[in-house]
């Protein structure tokens, strides 16, 4: 399962040619290993990878807050504004200035309110921009591709991450708008209609403005979005026994303000002078509070976890091995077979649905939820980043009539679908010339669209991470996908032109060092971590999870995107258009029998359907 953080996040099969360009990408990818992190900090500046440590704060002295909730299933439009507010993250630190979502400046919270939707009931949400400051909380790097409002101000656009959403409601990166009324080239409306026709799950909403995403999410613009159903599995903990946990990392200055880099890690770089490839903080916030505590009783809880960090991966572990952890869901909803875990692997943008059983822990016990994941650079692994929260086992009645399910539905049948799917190979790399930036398939945001799948088709995406240092976190808008297999790549050999990514393992000149390893069944995903020097293969159906047809035109303006969800990478330049093309006549005729069960048992539409379903 994904939460065990095995090597499942990185494998695939040999694929396309483009050997010369791939050769270049491999060479470029190796630059990540040699990042110069020796630059000395500059007085009064916050230098990437050399930020001053946060003030010393006492952990575990404030209780985990319950985030406010708003029912958006009533058919009445809900208006959420973005406001500049002052909020406390810790009693020993002065208040912090945030940008937060809320129905008013007084009620705005960071994270924003939980939005409670119902399956197959349309929700109407209006997102307003009430940020009237001329400049952002953080330094805006003027060299990045970004929104440029003619009258200045702070551009915003909200994306509902993981949703099957009409293009104009998706939160396209260039659909931004300001409080002064300026709009981006892809802007259509501030009003959203979310159909909520996908399976019950946990999504999240966050800012997605071109060149500002990393700034606005760190500033506080995110929140949880629940799709509920009357037909969810029985006997799951609910109410006070369902605990949403939004986990982030931040760095703070003594005045309480967020310490965000003002200078690049490499002071000799003239382009992108204010950009940091991976912002990571030394203070862990859970539901907006630094290292909180939670009182629990001896019984079963449901933890709904979101990693909302910019770049930090968490591997969460309870300090007492008697705590039982069972994963029942992931990004796209319930897994088909619950699995018991020893630890919880959670890269950025992942959502995890866990049952946590404290029945074996005596009253009076103290348990710690810690982070054991070690990032690639030593500067990103302060001791304080290993602490997450404390749990106190107290007297009280556990949830009644709850249990851990043994099955949540049939696993998808993929054999015939895989044989029909169109195939793409895509590379993840770092480029140094003309300046340092992250790239998808050697292309940047402004290049013409190349990922243009046909509606109602299946594709296999073979994603190869050519970087030697750090995972890339790949997110596709609109659709869910299934992990198939992973495979290690000999990048050093490839960089010398001594092998080919086009040849399968076993051939003398193949760059693959092992045969493909089938992935464990981790459920439907919209975000996947691709580990360094590995290839990963996923099956992507370009149609709704419920089967049949979308109730909107998925080919319409302004389209969708796919990108790295290390949001520093997304902003420079690791995001590409995802432009859905109209279905071929054969796909239109044969798209009806796509899913057989409520949880997505795939069946083939037509032996000819996949053959012309997409182009590589």
N, C-alpha and C positions, 0 to 999 in steps of 0.2 A: 504494500500500500504506500501511497505517497507520503504519509506522515512518518513513515519509518526512515525516510531519506536514504534509501539505498541509492544505487546508481541509476535508478530507473529514469532519471530526468535527462538522459543523454544518449539515445541510441537510434540507429536507423539503418538503411541499406544503401549500397552504392547506387550512383545515379547518373546525372547529366555530365556532359563534357565541360566546355568552357575552361579547359585546363589552364590556359594562360592566365585568365582573370582569377581563377581560383588560386593559382600559384601566387599571384600578387596578394590576394586576400590573406593567404597563410602567412606570408612575410610580414604583412601589416599587423596581423593578429599577434605576432610575437612581440610587438612593441609593448604590449600590456605588461609583459614580464619585466621590462626594463624601465618602467616609469621612474622618473627622477623624483624621489620624495625627500631629497636632502636639502631642498631650498630652506634658507633661514626665514623665520617669520619677520614681517615688517612691522615696525612700531605703529600702533593704532590701526592695524589692518588685521583681518581674519583670513589667514592663508589656508587654502584647502589642504587637508591632511596635517596641518600644524595649528589648528585652532586651540585657543587657551581652554583649559579644562573648566567644566562648570563648577560653581561654588559647591562646597561640601554640603550635602543634604542628608538628613536622617531618614533612612528608608522605613517603610511599613508603619507610618504614624497617621495615615489618613485612610478612611474606608473607601473601598471601590464604589464609585457612584453608579447609580442606575441612570442610563441616558434617557432623556425625555422621548416620548413616542407620539406619533400622529397617525391616526387612522385615515388612510387615503382611499378607502374602498367605498365611500359613501356616495360617489357620483358627483360630489361637490368639489370644485376646484380648490386646492390648497396653495397658498402663496408662501414660498420660502424665499426670503431675502438673504443677501450676504451683507454683513455689517462688520465694521471695525469695532472691536470690543476689548475690554480688559478683564482677564480671568486669572484665577490662581491655580497653579499646578502643584504647589507645595507651600505649606505654611511658613517655611523658613526662607522663602524666596519672594521678592516683590512680585506683584501681579505682572502678567505677560500680556502684551498686545497681540491679538489674533485677528484673522478674518474668519468669521463663523457664519454658519447657516442658522436661520431661525425665522419665526413668524414676526419677530420684532427685534430691535437692538437689545432690549431688556431680556428677552427669552433666548437669544441666540446662544448656541453651545458649540464647543469644540471637543470631540466630534459633534456633528450636527444631530438633530433628532432622528430617531429610528422611524423610518417610514414603513407603515404596516399596510401591505396590499393583499388582496385575495385573488387567487387563481381564477382566470377568465372573467374578472371584473375590472373594467378599465378605470385607471386612476388618472386624475387630471391635476397636474402640478405646474405652477408658474414659478420660474426662477428669476428673481429680480436682483439687480446690481445696485447696491446703495453705498459703494465705496467712492467717496468724492475727493479723496486725497489726490494730489497731482502726481506723487511718486509712490512706489511700492515700499512695503516694509523692508525689503531686501534689495541689494544692488542688482539691477537688471543689466545683463551683459548685452551691449548694443550690437555685438557682432553675430549673434545667433539669428537664425530664421525665426521670426516672431511676429505676433500681432503688433501693429503700429497705429494706434488710434490717432487720427489727425489732430484732435484737441487734447491729447494726453490722457492721463487717468489710468485706471487699472482694468484691463479687459478680463472678462470671465466668460466661460461656457461650461455647463455642467453635463457630464457624461454619466449615464447609468451603466456601470461596468457589469457585463455579463448578460445584458438584457437583449431579447429579441425585439428590436425597436425600429420603427420606420426611420429612414435616413435623416429626415429633417428634425427628428426628435432624439437623435443619437448623441448629440454633443460633439459634432465635428470640430476639429482643432481650429478651423478658420471660420467658425460660426459665432465667434465672440461678440460681445457688446459691452459698452461702458455705461456708467451712470449718466454721462453727458449725452448719450444717444448715438455715439459712433458704433458702427457694426463692421464685422469682417466680411470677406467676399462670399462666404458660404452661409451667412446668417439667413435664417428664415423666420424664426419665432422664438419668443421667450416662453411660450406656453408649450407644455408637453402632454402627450397622451400615451400612457403606458398600458398596453393591452394585457399584460401579465398572463399570457397563454402558455408559458413554459412551465415545467414541473416546479413544485414548491422548492424553494431554496433561499439562500442568503446572497444577495447582490450588494453592491455598494455604489454610492454616488460620490463623484469628486470632480474638481475642476479639470479641464482638458484643453486649456488655451494654448495655442501654438507658441512655443518658446517661454511660456510662463507656468507650465504645469508643475515643475519642481518647486517653484516659488510659492504657488498658491496652495498646494497640498501641504507643504511644510508650514505655511501660515495658518492652516486649520481647515481648509475647505474639503471636507469629506464627511460621510455618514453612512449608516447601514440602511439597507432596503430589504425587507422580508416579503417574500411571496408565500402566503399561507394557503392551505387547502383544507376543506372539510374531509378529505379522504387521505389524510396523512396516516402513517403507521400508528396503531393504537399504543397506548401505555408508555408514551414518552414523557419525560419530565417537562413541565410547563410552568407558567407563572413565575413565582419567585425562585423556582428551581431551574429555570432557563436563564443562563448568564451570558449575555453578549460581552465579548472582550475585544476591544479595538486596541492593538498594540502598535506603538510608534517609538522611535528614538529621536531625541533632540539634544542640542547643546544650548546652554544658557550663559548669559553674562550676569555679573553681579546685580545689575539693575532689574533683572527678571526678563529682559528681552531675549529673543531667540538669537543665538550666535550662528549666523549663516555666512559661509565664505564670501569675502569681498574680493579675493585675489585667487588666481589659478595656482595649482600646486607647483607649476613651473613658471617662475617669474620672467623667464626669457621669452616666453611665448607672447607675441604681440597680438595674435588673433585669439578670440575667446579668453580675454584676460580675467574675466570674473566667473568663469565656469569651473565647477568641480565635478570630476567624473562620477564620484560616489559620495554623496553627503551621508555621513553617519554620526550620530550623537552619542554622548556618554550617559544620558539620562533616559530611562525607559518609562514611557507613559502608558498607562492602561486606562482607557475611558477618560483620557485627559488629565490623569493624576499621576504623579511620580511615585513609583513603587508602592501601590496601595496594598491594603489587606482586605480580606474577605472572610467573613464568618460563615462556616458551613456546618451542617449537621451530618450525622452518620447515615448516609443514604446516597441515592442516585441523582446526579445533576446532568444537565445538558449544557455544554459550553459551545457557544457559537463564536469562533475566533476569526478575526481579520488581521492580517499583517498589513498595516497602512504605512509602513516605513518607505522612505525613498529608495533605499538600496540594501538595507540590512536584512539578512536571512536569520530566522530564529530556529533553533532546535530546542524545544521546550521539554523539560523533564521535571517531574515531581521529586522532591528530596526523599520521599518515603515510597519504597517499591510496592507497598501494600495498596497504594492507590491504583485502581484498575481503570484503564483508558480503552475505550472502544470507539473506533471511527465509524460513523454511520452516513456521513455525507461529505461532499466536496463542493467545488465551485458550482457545478451544474445540478446539484441536488443529491438525492440519496445514492449511495453505492448499493450494488446488488447483494454483496456479502459483507456484513460487518466484520471488522477485524480488530483484534486486540493489539495494542501498541505498547512498546517500551518507552518511546519518546515521540515527539510531535514535530515533524519537519514542516516549516512554514516560511517559504520565500515570500518576497514582496507580492502583494495583491492576492495571495492565496486566501481562500476561506475554508475552514474546517468545521465540521459538525461532529462533536464528540460527546459520548456519554462517559461521565467520570464518576466512579463509585468510591465513596469514602466509608462504606459500611465497615471495613476492617480496621478503621483507625479509631483508637480510643478517644473519648471526650477529653479535652484538655491538651490534645496534641497540637503541635505547630508544624505545618508543612510549608515548604517553599517551592514556588514555581520558578525555575531557573532556566537560563539560556546557555547551552553548551556549544553553540556553533562558533567556529573560529573563522573570521574573515581572512581574505588573502593577505592583507597588509596589517602588520602588527599595530600600526597606529589606530586601526579600527576595532581593536579588541581590549578596551579598558575594562578593568575589573567590574566597574559599576554597570557595564552593559550585560553582565552575566546575571544580574538580578532582575526579576520581573515583578513578582508579587508574593505575598504571604497569605496562607490560609490557616485560620484557627478553627479547630473542630470543637463545636459548642453543643450544649444541651438543646434538644428540640426534636420535633416530630419530622421524620423524612417524608418525602412525597409519597402519596398513596397510589396503589394500583399502577405502578410503573415497573418496567422490565426492559432488559436488553434484547432486542429482536435477533433472531438467528438468520433471517433472510429478508431482503427488502425488494425483491423482484428478480426476474431472470436476467442473466448476462446477455449482452448483445451477441447475435450470430453474425460474424464478420466475414466468413470465408468467401462467399460469393461476391460480396460488396468489394472486398479488397482486390479481387481479381479483375474487377471492372473499373477501378478508380484511376483517374488521371494522376500523373506523377510530377512533382516539382522537387528540385533540390535548391535550397536557399542557404546562403552563408551569413554568418555573423562575424564581423571583424572590426578592427580599429584602423583608421587611416591617419597618417601623419602629415601628408602633403595634399593640398597647400597648407593645411593646419590639422591639428588633432581633432578627430571626431569619430563617433561610432556610426557604423553603416550596416544596412540590411542589403545583402546581395550586391555589395559594391555600389549601392545607390543611396541617394538622399531624398528628403521629403519633396524637393522641387522637381525631381526627375519624373518623366511621364510614367503613368501607372503600368506595371508589368504583371501584377497579381490580379487577374481578371477572370475569375471562375464563372462558369455558367450556373445560373439558378437551378436548383434541384439536382445538382451533380454531386459526386463524391470526388475528393482529391486526397492523395497522400502527400503530405508535406514532409520532406526530408531536410531537417534543419541542422546545419553543421556549425558548431561553435569553434572557430579557428583561433580564438583568444586563449592564451596560456594562463591567464590570471582572472578568475572570477566568472560566475555564471551570467548568462543573459536570461531575462525573464520575459518570455514571448506571450503576448496577449493578442487575440483576434477579436475584433468587434463582431457583433451579430450572432456568431455561431459558437457552438460547443464542439469539442473534438475528443477523440480517444487516443491515448498513448498506445503504440503498437510494439516498438522495440527500440533498442539503443545499441551503440557500437563505438568503441574508442578509435581515434584517428592518430596516426603518427605524424604530427605536424612538423617536427624537426626534419624528418625525412622528406616530407612533402615540400618544405620550404627550399630544399636543395634541388627540387625537380626530379627526385628519385622515385616518385610513385604517383599514382593517379587516384583521384576520388571517383573516377568513372568506373573503376574496376572492382569487382567484389572481392571480399576476403578469400584468400587462398590462391589468387593469381599472383605471379611474381612481382608485378609492379603495382599492387594494390596499396593504398594508404591506410587501409583498415587493418588493425592489429589483432582483432578477434572476430569470430563469427557474430552475427547479430544476436542479441539476447532478447527473447520475448519479454515484454514488460508485464509486471504484475497488474492485475485489474484494479485501477485506482478510480474508476468512475469517470463521469463526464467532466471535462475541464474547459475553461476559457483562458487559462493562464498556465504556463509550464516553464520550469527552470531548465535551461539547457546548460549543462556543466561544461567546464573548459575542455577543449581537445576531444570532444565527443560529437557524434551524430545522433540525432533523435528523430524518430519517425512517428507522425500522428495521422490519424484518419479524420478528415474534415468533411462532414456532410453540409452542403450549402442549402439547407432547408430546415424548417422548424422542428423542434424536438417532439412536438405532438403529432407530426406527420401531416400529410396533405400539403396545403399551400399556405404561404403567408397571407394574412389579411391586410396587406399593404404592398406597395411596389418597392421591393428591395433593390431594384435597379435604378431608383430615382436619384436626383440631385439631393445632397452633395456626396452621396456614397458613404463608404466606411473607411476604416484604417486598420492596420496592424502595426505593432510596435513593441519595443522593449519596455517593460514596466519597471526597470530601474529608471526612474523618471528623469534623472540627470541625463541619461543616455537618450531617452525619448526626445528631450528638448534639443539634442545636438548629435546627430541628425538621424536617430535610429527610429524613424517612423515612416511608413509608406502607405500610399493609397491602397484600398481594397475595393475594387470596382466590380460589382456583380453584373454579369451580362445576362440578357434574356435567355431563357431555356431553349434548347433546340427542340424541334418538333417531336423527336423520339422521347425526349425527357418529359415534355408536356403530356404525351399520351400515356406514359407509364410511371408517373410519379406517385400514384395513389398508395401502393403497398410499400411504404418505406419503413414505418415503425409498427410493430405488432403489439407492444405492451406499453403500458403507461410510463414505464421507465426507459423506453427507447430500445427495444429489441429490433435491430436493423434487419430488413430483408431486402433482397435485390428487387429493383423495379423491373428490369428488363435486360436480357443479355446484351442488347445493343446500347442500353442507356448510358452505361459508363464509358463506352468506347469513344463517344464524341462529346463527352460531358464537359471537358475543359481542355485548355491548351496549356502547355508548359512553357 
